[in-house]
Amino acid sequence: MHTAAIDVFVNKLFEEIETRIPGFRNSEPDWSISEGNVAICIITDAGKLYGKVYGTDKIKQRQFFKVAYQKASQVWITGHKTGEYESIVFGGGMDPEDSPIELPDLIGWVGGQPIQLDEETKLAVGFSGFRGFNDIEIVRKAVAGITL
């Protein structure tokens, strides 16, 4: 996929996510963490970065973007979801010394995932601000809501 098409996809993804954030207002564990201040970071295979923060608290947005970047960059480097990669490394599927990410820098939190757009285009996506399973789910549902 060429850069212009990726740009269109990413901007639609940002819009889709924004429409889904208010749905977490009634989820006390999620809303109490971020109060709607969340962040997404996307890295293309070529290393181009995209990012967006949502909410009104710039300090919380900054913190959540740091985590979203760390999640996305781990996915970009390893090709695996965060959380699953740690299971591979520490569950005996790999010698921890062979990990391309030096210990103890593995993020460990769920919320980073690869998104395959077409045969040649994969994005590394990190989302932060809600509980990890919801970080994954909000992105998954937003991607499913996009038509190109």
SVG drawing of the C-alpha trace seen along z (x, -y; Angstrom):
<svg xmlns="http://www.w3.org/2000/svg" viewBox="-22 -20 44 44">
<polyline fill="none" stroke="black" stroke-width="0.4" points="0.0,0.0 1.4,-3.4 1.9,-6.2 -1.1,-8.2 -3.4,-5.2 -1.8,-4.5 -2.3,-8.1 -6.0,-7.9 -6.4,-4.6 -4.7,-6.1 -6.8,-9.2 -9.9,-7.1 -8.7,-4.9 -8.1,-8.0 -11.7,-9.1 -13.1,-5.7 -11.3,-5.5 -12.5,-8.9 -16.1,-7.8 -15.5,-4.7 -13.8,-6.4 -17.1,-7.7 -18.3,-4.1 -15.9,-3.6 -17.4,-6.3 -19.5,-3.6 -16.5,-1.3 -15.3,-2.5 -12.0,-0.6 -11.1,-2.0 -12.4,-5.6 -10.8,-5.9 -7.4,-5.1 -7.5,-7.7 -10.7,-9.9 -10.8,-9.6 -7.2,-10.7 -5.8,-8.0 -3.2,-7.7 -2.4,-5.7 0.9,-5.3 1.3,-3.6 4.6,-2.6 4.8,-1.4 7.2,1.2 9.3,-1.6 9.4,-3.3 7.0,-6.2 5.3,-7.2 1.7,-8.4 0.2,-9.4 -2.9,-10.9 -3.8,-11.8 -7.4,-12.2 -8.8,-14.0 -8.1,-17.2 -5.3,-16.5 -2.0,-17.0 0.1,-15.4 -2.0,-12.2 -2.0,-12.2 1.8,-12.5 2.2,-9.6 -0.2,-7.4 1.5,-8.3 4.9,-7.2 3.3,-3.8 1.5,-3.6 4.9,-4.3 6.6,-1.6 3.9,0.9 3.9,0.0 7.7,0.1 7.9,3.5 5.4,4.8 7.3,3.2 10.6,4.9 9.2,8.3 6.1,8.7 4.1,10.0 1.4,8.6 2.6,7.2 1.8,9.7 2.1,12.6 5.7,11.8 6.6,11.9 5.0,15.3 7.2,16.5 10.3,15.0 9.7,16.1 7.6,19.2 10.5,21.2 9.8,20.4 13.0,18.4 16.1,17.8 15.6,14.3 19.1,13.5 18.1,13.9 15.3,11.3 16.0,8.3 14.7,6.1 17.1,6.0 15.7,7.1 14.1,5.5 12.7,3.3 9.9,5.5 6.6,3.6 4.7,6.6 1.3,4.8 -1.3,5.9 -2.3,3.2 0.2,3.5 -0.7,5.4 0.2,5.8 -2.5,4.9 -2.2,6.4 -3.7,4.0 -2.9,6.0 -0.3,8.5 2.6,6.1 1.5,3.6 1.6,4.2 1.3,1.6 2.5,1.9 -0.2,0.3 0.1,-0.6 -2.9,-2.0 -2.8,-3.1 -5.2,-4.5 -7.7,-1.7 -7.1,1.8 -5.0,3.9 -7.7,6.1 -9.8,2.9 -6.8,1.2 -6.6,4.1 -10.4,4.2 -10.9,0.5 -8.3,0.7 -9.7,4.0 -13.2,2.6 -12.1,-0.7 -10.2,1.2 -13.2,3.3 -15.3,0.1 -13.1,-1.3 -14.0,-0.9 -11.5,-2.1"/>
</svg>
